Amino acid sequence: MQIRRYIANLSICLASLWFGIFLTASSSYAAFEQVQFESLKNKTKISAYLMRPKGAGPFPAVVMLHGCGGMGYSGTVKSIYSSWAKLFVEDGMAALVVDSAGSRGLGPTCVRQPERRKMYRLRPFDAYGALAYLQTQSFIDPERIGLVGWSQGGGVTLLTIVDQSIARPNPKPPHDFAVSAIFYPALCNDRLQSRPFTKVAPNSWSTKIPLLVLQGGADNWTPPEPCVSFIDATRERGSPVSIIVFPGAYHSFDAPGLKRIELRRYKTIKGIIPIVKTDEIARNKAREELIAFLRTYLSP
């Protein structure tokens, strides 16, 4: 696939806060159900929230990996994830939101280096634990499961789907993830996708799992330039990867109703204060692009 760029006008939405709530049931899908499964690392119990279409299935499914801010607060699911889960379910897919941080008693892991490293080291095993869990459910098609991550979860997705992933079970599962997608991912460069989190030598990252990257062009937390270069080089090595950059869009551009916020508590070591903000044009286009991309690989 070629890199596609969409010109997005700046859009300000002040309707609601970033923090999410549980979605209620409708005629086409059920509300979130809390479930548990074992991470493949040390058999840690991981909590997750499952939303599925009504009916017997079997349905395709999407495993969802949260960013460094965590999945939610006090047993809720942030609206950025619950809104995507609803969209997936309305399109006929089950959605499993994995709570890697909360399951380990952690809050946000955006700043403190030991906790960040712990998340990158352990969360790929959570992803494969989620895959194994879904593949045992009678209402899920074990051959049609995708992986989608946001920010830190995007970096974890890259660590998970790489050909030499440290988390991939041995022997390999009969059916691996069929497709993957990431929003404004962390670790999106060759240096950070090599050791110690993978067995990959520098400048050799590759995957057989199709990947779509959705990136904000004005993102100052996970800047687009290194990620574009990384994806370009990976595609030239023959991997089925592509990236869409939305000019003018900040980090978390796909969150519903998120006004412009400067996250001073997450100031980087380079002195950058991350900015998050909804961009309605980019958000709507990303929803169209991702659903179409997932359908390509998860439809019967």
N, C-alpha and C positions, 0 to 999 in steps of 0.2 A: 504494500500500500504506500501511497505517497503522503507526505506531510500535507495536511490541509489546514488552512488558516481562515478564520472567520472574523470579520471586522465587527466588533461589538460596541455599541454605544453605551456610555456610562449610565447606569440606572440606579436610583436610590429608592430603597423600600424600607419604610419605617413601621410596617404593620405589626410586627411581633418580635420577640426576643429570639436569640439563637437557641436557647435551651428547649429540649423536646419533651413531649408527653407521649403516653401510650396512644396508639390509634384504636379507635373503636371498631366494632365489626360492621360490615356492610353486607349487601346481598351477594357479593362476589368473593369475599375473603373473610377469614376469621381474625380475631384480635391476636396480639402477641401471646405466645405460651412460653413460659420459662422452662428451659430444659438444661440438662447437664451432659457433658461427655468428658472423656479423658484426653488431655493433651498427650502427645506421643513422647514427651520429655518428662520423665519421673512420674508419669501417670497423674499429673496434677488435675484436680477436678475444675473444669471450666464451665462457667455459667454462660448461657446464650439465650437469645430470644427468637423464637420461631414464629413466622407468619406464613400461612399457606393458603392457596385457593381452596374453596369448598369443593368437596367431592373426593373420590377415591384415588385419583391419579392413575398411573404414576406421573408426577410432574418433574420438569427440570427444576434446578435450584441454584441459588446464589449464596455463597458464603461471604459475609461482609465484615471487614476489618476496620475498626475505628482508628481515629487519629490519636495524637499524644494527649489530647484533652480527655480521653476516655469515652466510654459509650454513653454515659448519662449520669444522672444524679439521683440518689435516693430511690433506686429501683426503676427509674424511667429511662427511656431511650431518646436521645437528642433528636430534634426534629429533622436535622440533616440526614440522619439514618432512617428514621421512621418514615419520612416522606419517600425516600428511595425504596424502602421495603414495600410500601403500599403500591408504588408504581410497578415494581417487579411482579407483585402478586396479581395486580390487575391485568398484567400481560401473561398470566398463566404460570408464573414461576414461584416456587417457595423461596423465602428469604430467611437466612439464619444470621442474626447479628451477634458476633462473638465478643464477649466481655473479658478480654485478656487482662486488663489492668485491675478492674474491680474484683475479679476472681482471685487475684493475688494480694488483695488488700491495699492496692496502690491507687493513688489519685492521679492527677495529671503527671505525665512523665516527659514534659517538654524541655525541661531545663537541666535537672540534676543528671549528670553524666552516668553515674552507676546504674540508675534506674532505666535510663534510655538504652544503654548497652544491654541490660537485662532483657528489655522488651524485644530488641532486635535479635537477640540470641535465642529467645524462647518462643516467640510468637509464630515462626514458621511451623513449629511442631503443633501449635494450636490449630493452624490452618489445616494441617493434614489430619489432626484429630477430628475436626469438624467434618472433613470429607468422609472419613471412616464412619462417623456417626450417621450422616445423612444416607450413606450407602446401605445402611441396615434398616432404613425405614421403608415400609412397604409402599408408601405413597410417593416415594421419590424414585426417579429413574437414575440408577447409579452411573450411567454413561453420560449424563447431561448435567454436570455440576460445574458452575463457574466460580471464580474468585474475584472479588472487587475490594479495593482498599483505598483509604483516604489518608493523605499526608504520611504520618508514620506508618499507618497501615498499608499505604502504597509502597513504601520502602520494604516493608515486610513481605508484600506480595512479590516484589522483585527477588527477594531472598528465597522465596518459596518455589517459584516457577523456574528458576535457573536450572539448566541441565544438571549441574553438580550441587544441587541443594543439599545442605546438611540434614534437612528434615524429611526428605523423601524416604518412605519406608523401604526396608530391604528384607524380603523381596518387594519389588514395586507393587503397588495396588493394581488389580486387573484393569481399572479405569482411573486414570489421573484426572486432574482438572481439565475440562474441555476447552476453557477459555478464561481470560483474565482481563481486568481493566483497572486502572488506577487514576486517582485524582491528585494533582499537584504533589507528586510523591517525594518523600525524603530519600536520601541515599541514591538519587538518580544520576549517578556518574560511575565511570569505570573504577576509580580508586576505591570508593566506598562499597562497591559491589564485589570486591575481591576479598582476600583474607582480612580479618579472622572469621567473618560470618559465613563465608562460602569457601569452597575449595578451588575457586576460580583464579587463575593467573590474571594479572592486569591485562586489560584490553582484549579479553577473550570471552566475555559474558555472552551467553546464548541461551535460547529456549526453543522448545518445540511447541509450547503452548501459546496460541495466538494472544497478543496483548495490544490493548488500546490505551494510550495515555491522554488524559484530558487536563490541560494545563492553562492556568491564567497567565496572560502575557505581562501583567503588572505585578505579579506575585513577588514580594520581597522577602518572603520566609523560605520558600523553596523555589528559587529563581528558575525561569524556563531555559535559559541558555545552556547550562550544563546538561540538562535533561534532553534537549533537542539534539545536542552533539552525541550523547550516549545512545539515543534511539537511532539516530542516523547510522552510527558505526555498527550497532547491533544488526540493523536491517541489512547493511552491506555484507555482513557475515552470514546472511541467509536466514535470519530469524524472522518469523511472521509478526512483526511489530510495526506500530504506527503511532503518530502523535498528532493531536489537534491543539493548537494554541489559540486562545481567545484574547486578542489584544485588548488591553485596558481592564481586564478582569483580575481581581485580587484573589488571594487565598480564600478558600471556602466560598467561592463564587456561586456554588450550587446549593448553598444553604437557603432555606426559605425565609424571607423577611429579615435578613441580617443587616442592620445598619452598620455604617463604617465604624470600626472599633480599632484603636491602637492597643495592642497587647503588650503594655510596658513590662508586665511581670515576666514576659518571655523574651526580653531583650537578648539578642544573640551576643556571642563573644566578639563579634565585629562591630557591636554597637547598633545593630539594626533593630528597630522596633517593628515587629510584624504587624501588618494590617490585614484585617479580614472584612469582607463585605460581599453581600449578594450582588450579582449582576444578572438581572432577569433575562436579558437576551442570551447571554452565555449559558445560563442555567437551562433555559428552554431548549436551546440547541444541543446542549450536552445530553439532556434527557432523550431527545430524538436519536442522537448518534449512538448512545450507549444501548438503548433498547434494540435498535436495528442491528448493532454489532453482536449483541448477545443472541438475538434470534438466529443469526447466521450459523451459530455453532451449537445452540441449545434446542432449536426446533427439531421435531422428529424428522 
